[in-house]
Amino acid sequence: MNKIRFTLKACAFLVAIFACSSVANAQATRTWVSGVGDDVNPCSRTAPCKTFAGAISKTATGGEISVLDPGGYGTLTITKALTVDGGTGAGWGSVLAAGITGFTINITTNLTSDKVILRNLSINGSNFAGGFNGIRFLDGAELVVENVDIFNFTGSGISIAQTQSSKTTLNNVRIDNTVTGITVTTTVGEAVVMANNLSIQKFTTGINAVANVRFGLYDSVVASGTTCVQTSGANSILNADDIYVSYCTTGISGGGGSSINVSDSIIAQNSTGVSGTVNSFQGNSLINNTVPGTFTATTLKQ
């Protein structure tokens, strides 16, 4: 009898091991979604899933969800290193986030390898009330956003609010019709943001660097709102080069005990051009503002 019991327990143990192994093996490095897919599918290229949420559980950590054809693929909460690529050929991933945040990144493992890439996506908030965001970066080491359109949100286009150091890279991102285009803060360490070729338009605040932020802004346009670019909390530095700031009540405002450094940029057609701690390096044009304001310091580049 004891031998039979032992044999049964051993078999049950082996079955459990194989079951777990099957689940692990079911996760692919690359998965696919399609407008005509089904989330019960394995998310392979020939049997794609229908939504990002359906594909993520079948995608390995560090893997990629790819879009086969144009379609709406739903909102997504990301809890592991992952790439979501909407495609540039036949595909273009769209997310309609009415009454909810489009993408939430919340990776709590706190590893330096916790990197999320969002690429070739359109995220539409549909102007639904409630203060929702296009992308919300709550926890994780690194976020990359490339070739992404974010529009019609009653919160932020991109909200970065952490309790640790993080790095965010933004390249060729367009944000339109939001309360805040980009807001960044952290209570621990530094939130580093490197942004190139941004277009942020129609907002209350275009860029808000709150506390402990290191923000590099290059070759970008911020226009049509109440405050185009500002620091509003302590220990933040925003460096801007080759930017166009226009049609705001205040163009650039360095507040909260933090500073903004500007070079080779145009600040024009604002009610007030600059206010607070804003330092000018070479090549700036402060023109056609109702009240130009005064740069705190003017220094040549070294």
N, C-alpha and C positions, 0 to 999 in steps of 0.2 A: 504493500500500500504506500509506504514511504517513497519507494522508488517511483511509483506512478505519479505521486504528488510532485516529486522533484522534477520529473520529466515534463509534467504539465507547466510548472512554473518556468522552467527553462525555455519551453516553447513560447510561452506568453512573453517572456523577456526578449526573445529574438524577434517576435512579431512586432513589439514596440520599437525596437531598434530599426528594423526595416521600414516601418511606417514613418518614423522621423526622418530616416535617410531619404525616403521617397519625397517627402515635403521639401527637404532641403534641395534635392536634385531638381525639383519642379521649378525652382527659381532660375530664370535665364539671365545671362548678362545683358542681352538686348531683347526687349519685348516691343510689340507693335499694337497700335490702335487704328481703327478705321471707322468711318461713319456707318458702315454696314457690318461692323463687327458685333461680337457678343461677349459679355464679361464672363460667361461660363467657358469660353475658349481658353486654350493655353497661352494666348497672346503671341503666337508665332506669326511669322510673316504671312503664311498661308491660312492661318486661323486666328486673326487678330481679335483683340478685345475692343470694346466700344468706348470705354472711358479711361481717363488717367487713374482714377480711384480703383477701377477693376484691374488695371495692369500692375499697380505698384506692389501688390502682395506677391506677384509672380516674377518680380524683377529683383535680382540679387543686389546686395549693397555695393555701391559703386557702379552699378549698371546704368542702362539707358532705356528710356521709353521713347520710341520714335513714331511719328505720324505718317500714315500711308497716303491719306487724301484729306482734302479740306473738310472741316467739320467742327462741331462743338463737342469738346471732350470733358467738360465738367471741371469743377474746382478740385483742389487736391491739398491734403495735409501731408507734408514730407517729414519723415522721422528717421531717415537714414541718408547717407551719401547717395546722390542720384543725379542723373541728367535727364531733363525733359526737353526734347527737340521737336519743334513743330514742323520742321522741314521747310525747304525753299523751292522744291520742284513741284510735284503734284500736290504735296501736302502743305497745309498751313494750319497749325493748331489754334483753335479759338476756344476761349472760355467765357461763358456768360455767367457772371457772378452777381445775380440779382438778389440782394439781401444777405450776402455772405462775402467773406474775403476770398479772393481768387486763389492765391497760393499762400499757404502758411508753412514756414520752415521752423520746425521745433525738434532739433536733434539734441537729446540730453546726454549723450555719451561723452561729450566734451573731448573728443579726439581731434588732433590736428588734421586728420584725414577726412573729417566730416565736411565735405565740399558738395555744394549743390549748384548745378548749372541749369538755368532756364534760358532757352534759346528759340528764336523764331516763333514767337507766340503773340496772340492778340487777346487782351484781357479787358472785358467790358463790364463795368459795374452797373450799367443800365440806370444810373442816377437813383438807385433805390436808397431810401432814407435809412439811417442807422449808423453812419460813421464807419463803414466797412472799407477795407483797403485792397488794392490790387495785389500787392505782395507784402506779406508780413514776416519779417525775419526775427523770430523770438529767441531762438537758441541754435547754436551751431558755429563752427569755426570760420567757414568761408561761403560766400554766395557770389555767383557770377550771373549777370543778366545781360544778354546780348540780343540785339535785333528784336526788341519787344515793344509793342504798343500797349499802353495802359490808359484807360479813359473812362470818364463818367462815374467817379467814385465820390461818396460823401465823406470819406476819410482821407487817407493818403494814397497816392499812387504807389509809393514804396515806403514802408514803415520799418525802421531798424531800431529795436528797443531791447537791449540785452542786459545781462548782469555779468558779462565777461568780455574779454577782448574779442574782436572779430574783424574780418576783412571782407569788404564788398567791392566788386568791380562792376561798373556799369559802362557798357559800350553800345552806342547807337540805340538809345532808349528814348521813346517819345511818350510824354505824359501830358494829357489834355483833360481839362474840365474836372479838377479835383479840389478839395478844400486845401490840402497841402500836397505839393508835388512829391517831395522827398523829406522825411523827417528822420533824424538820427540821434540816438543817445545811448549811453551805457552808464551803469552805476559802478562798474569795476573795470579797470584797465582802460583800453582805448578802442573806440570804434573807428576803424580806418576805412575810408571810402575813396576810391579812385574812379572818376567819372569822365568819360570822353564822348564827345558828339551827342550831347543830350539836347532835347527840345522839350521845355516845360512851359506850357501856356494855359491861361485861364484857370486861376486859382485864387485863394486868399493869401497863402504863403507858398512861394515856389520851392525854395530850399531852406530848411530850418535845421541848423546844426546846434543841438541843445547842449549836452554835457559830455565832456571827455571825448570829443570828436576830432579826428584829423581828416579833413576833407580836401581832396585835390580835384578841381573842376577845370576842364580844358575844352576849348573849341566847342562852345555850347551856347544855346539861346535860352534865356529865361525872361518871359514877357507876359504882360497883361494880368495884373493882379493887384493886391494891396501891398505886400512886401515881396520883392523878387527874391532876394538872397539875404539871409540873416544868420547870426549866431544869437542864441537867446539864453544860454546857460554858461556855467563856468568851465574853464580849462578846455576850450575848443579853439581850433585854428582852422580857418578855411583859406586855402590858397587858390586863386583863380587866374587863369591865363587865357587870353584870346576868347573872351566871352562877350555876348551882346545882352545887355540888360535894359529893358525898355517898357514903357506904358504901365508903370506901377505907381502907387502912391509914394512909396519909398523904394528906390532902386536897390541899394545895398546898405544894410544896417548891421554894424558890429556892436552887439550888446551883451549883457550878462557877464561882463568882465572878460570876454573873449575878443578875438581880433580876426579881421579879414585882410588879406594881402592880395592886391590886384595888379596885374600887369597886362599891357598890350590889349586892352579891352575898351569897349564903347558902352558908356552909360548915358542914355539919351531919352528924351521925351518922358521923363518921370516928373511927378510933382516935386519930390525932393530927390536929388541924385544920390548923395551919400550922407550917412549920419552915424554917430558913434565912432568906434575905433575901426577905421578903415584906412589902411596904409597903401599908398600908391608907389609902384615901381615904374619903370619907364614905359612909354608908349600908350598911356591911357588917354581917352577922350571923354571929358565930362561936358557934354554939350546939350543945349536945347532943353534943359530941365527948368521947371518954373523956379525952384530954389536949388541951385547947384549943390550946396553943402560944401564942406571942407574936408579934404583928406587929413588924417591925423598926422601923417608923416609922408614925405616924398623922398624916395631913395633910389638911386640907380642900381640896376642889377649888378651883382658882383661876378 
